[in-house]
Amino acid sequence: MNWFRALPMAWLFLVMLAAHIQPGRAGDQPDARPERLSQVLNAATEFGQLRTVIIAERGEVLSERGYRGHSLTAPSNIKSASKSIISALVGVAIGKGILEGIDQKIAPLLKQDLPRDPDPRLAEITIGHLLSMQAGLERTSGANYGRWISSSNWVRAALARPFVDEPGGSMLYSTGSTHLLSAILTRLTGRSTRALARDWLAPLEGFSIADWERDPQGIYLGGNQMAMSARSLLAFGELYRNGGKTADGRTLVPPEWIELSWQPRTRSRFTGDGYGYGWFLREIAGREVRYAWGYGGQMLYIVPELELTVVMTSDDSSPAGRTGYRENLHGLLAQIIAVVADTARKPDEQVQPDAS
C-alpha cells in the first residue's frame, strides 16, 4: 500500500503547504502578505473541486484566484450559502416593521397552506425557529429533498411534514424552513423575495443575484439554487463584517440583527458546529469564525477579530461534507488566518525603526 496516498487529505494539504510557506517573521511588513497568501492559493490547486478563492481584509482584496479557468465574476450556484441571505432579508423586514420579530408565530402568516387538520404544534413555530432550524418538522433536505421539490406546492408540503421534535428542540437542517421564510416575505410584502433583495441590498456595491429558482407558485426558493459570483458573495460578506453598513456608511442590515444571527442557538449533529440565524459558528486556527456553507463547498467565511472575509466556491455537483472536502476548506482558511494574523497591523500602527 502506498502510505503517501493513504494520508488524509487535510493532513496531506498541511504537508504540502509546509513545503511552500516559510514561517512568518516578527518583522514581516504588511506587503509580505499577498506573496505568502499567493503561495497558499498555489498549493490549494491540489483541490480539484475548488473553483475560486478571494481573501479580503477590511474590504481590501489581499489575494484571489480562479482555478481551472473559473472566473471570479461569473455566477455560480452558491447552494445553501444563500440561507444567510434569506436571514439578512428577514432581519431587514423586522427592522422595517414588516415582521414583528423572531418570536412571531408563522401559522397565521401561512394559514392558507396549513394542513386541513393541523398538528397543534404548528401554531408554536416562530420565525426564529425557522431561522435556527428548530421548527421540529421532519427535514425536507437530504434524502427527502427530491420528493419535496417534486410536490406541486412546496410551502404546503413543508408544513405537512410530520413532527420529529418539538418546536425549539434540536437542529433539523431543512431548506423547507428557509423556503417558508421566503413565502412569508413574499406574502406580507406582495413582492418577490428576489425583488426585495434587489431593493433592500441594491446600494451594496458589487452585490447581484444572477439567477434563482422558483417553486410552482413562483416563490423564490428560500435557501438554495441561487446563482451569484464570488465577488458578489464577497460584497455580501463584507456587509456583515462591517456591521451591516456599506463602504460609504449606509446601514442596510440592522447591526443588532447581525449580532443576533451570530449567537449560537443550536448545534449541528453532523459537524458539532454552532448555528445561529442562517450562519454556522466555529473556531478555526484559534479565531471565532462565522460562515455560510453550501453543498459542494460554497463557503463564505467571516473572521471578525481579523476583519477578514474569505470566499471559496467549488464544484456544486460533488459532496463536501462526507468526503472530507469541507474540512479541507476549513484547513485552507486556517492557513489564510495564520498568514494574516502573523502580519496583521492596525491601520494606524506605524512600523518602528530598528533600535539596534
Stockholm file with secondary structure:
# STOCKHOLM 1.0

chainA/1-356         MNWFRALPMAWLFLVMLAAHIQPGRAGDQPDARPERLSQVLNAATEFGQLRTVIIAERGEVLSERGYRGHSLTAPSNIKSASKSIISALVGVAIGKGILEGIDQKIAPLLKQDLPRDPDPRLAEITIGHLLSMQAGLERTSGANYGRWISSSNWVRAALARPFVDEPGGSMLYSTGSTHLLSAILTRLTGRSTRALARDWLAPLEGFSIADWERDPQGIYLGGNQMAMSARSLLAFGELYRNGGKTADGRTLVPPEWIELSWQPRTRSRFTGDGYGYGWFLREIAGREVRYAWGYGGQMLYIVPELELTVVMTSDDSSPAGRTGYRENLHGLLAQIIAVVADTARKPDEQVQPDAS
#=GR chainA/1-356 SS CCHHHHSCHHHHHHHHHHHHCCCCCTTCCGGGHHHHHHHHHHHGGGCTTEEEEEEEETTEEEEEEECTTCCSSSCEECGGGGHHHHHHHHHHHHHTTSSCCTTCBSGGGSGGGSCSSCCGGGGGCBHHHHHTTCSCBCCSSGGGHHHHHTSSCHHHHHHTSCBSSCTTSSCCCCHHHHHHHHHHHHHHHSSCHHHHHHHHSTTSTTCCCCEECBCTTSCBCTTSCEEECHHHHHHHHHHHHTTTBCTTSCBCSCHHHHHHHTSCCEECTTTCCEECSSCEEEEETTEEEEEEEETTTEEEEEEGGGTEEEEEEECTTSCCTTTSHHHHHHHHHHHHHHHHHHHCCCTTCCCCCCCC
#=GC SS_cons         CCHHHHSCHHHHHHHHHHHHCCCCCTTCCGGGHHHHHHHHHHHGGGCTTEEEEEEEETTEEEEEEECTTCCSSSCEECGGGGHHHHHHHHHHHHHTTSSCCTTCBSGGGSGGGSCSSCCGGGGGCBHHHHHTTCSCBCCSSGGGHHHHHTSSCHHHHHHTSCBSSCTTSSCCCCHHHHHHHHHHHHHHHSSCHHHHHHHHSTTSTTCCCCEECBCTTSCBCTTSCEEECHHHHHHHHHHHHTTTBCTTSCBCSCHHHHHHHTSCCEECTTTCCEECSSCEEEEETTEEEEEEEETTTEEEEEEGGGTEEEEEEECTTSCCTTTSHHHHHHHHHHHHHHHHHHHCCCTTCCCCCCCC
//
